[in-house]
Amino acid sequence: MALTPEQQADVDYHNAIEATRHANQIALQTKQAKLEAIRLAQQTLIENARSKAVGERDVAAADITAFADTLVAYVNA
């Protein structure tokens, strides 16, 4: 049995809401994965810097973000 136009509009509306919710959830998970990669990169670079002499322990934010981008690219590959 076919749906009435009002019922079809309601189904379409709920499908659109579900699609939007799903897209938002995926975006949130992507951001969380990137934040975890940044944490891992920071911890790794700081641990590696501890083995160097005190004057050579320079870890910049650019180093952390570059390493995090590498980790994200590796995971997504």
C-alpha positions in Angstrom: 0.0 0.0 0.0 1.4 3.4 -1.0 2.0 6.1 1.6 0.1 9.3 1.5 2.1 12.4 0.6 2.1 13.5 4.3 3.4 10.1 5.4 6.1 10.2 2.7 7.1 13.7 3.7 7.4 12.5 7.3 9.5 9.5 6.3 11.7 11.7 4.2 12.1 14.2 7.0 13.2 11.4 9.5 15.6 10.0 6.9 17.2 13.5 6.5 17.5 13.9 10.3 19.1 10.4 10.5 21.5 11.2 7.6 22.5 14.5 9.3 23.0 12.8 12.7 25.2 10.1 11.0 27.3 12.7 9.2 27.8 14.7 12.5 28.8 11.5 14.3 31.4 10.7 11.6 32.8 14.2 11.8 33.1 13.9 15.6 34.8 10.6 15.4 37.3 12.0 12.8 38.1 14.9 15.1 38.6 12.6 18.1 40.9 10.4 16.1 43.0 13.4 15.1 43.2 14.6 18.7 44.4 11.1 19.8 47.0 11.2 17.0 48.2 14.6 18.4 48.4 13.2 21.9 50.4 10.2 20.7 52.7 12.3 18.6 53.4 14.7 21.5 54.1 11.8 23.9 56.4 10.1 21.3 58.4 13.2 20.5 58.8 14.2 24.1 59.9 10.7 25.0 62.4 10.7 22.1 63.7 14.1 23.2 64.5 12.8 26.6 67.3 10.7 25.2 69.0 13.8 23.8 71.2 16.3 25.6 69.4 19.0 27.5 70.2 21.7 24.9 69.0 19.6 22.0 65.5 18.8 23.4 63.7 21.2 21.2 60.2 19.9 20.3 58.0 22.5 18.5 54.3 22.5 17.9 55.0 22.2 14.2 56.9 18.9 14.9 53.9 17.5 16.8 51.4 18.5 14.2 53.5 17.2 11.3 54.0 13.8 13.1 50.2 13.7 14.0 49.3 14.3 10.3 51.6 11.4 9.4 49.9 9.2 11.9 46.4 10.2 10.6 47.5 9.6 7.0 48.9 6.2 8.0 45.7 5.2 9.8 43.5 6.4 6.9 45.5 4.5 4.3 
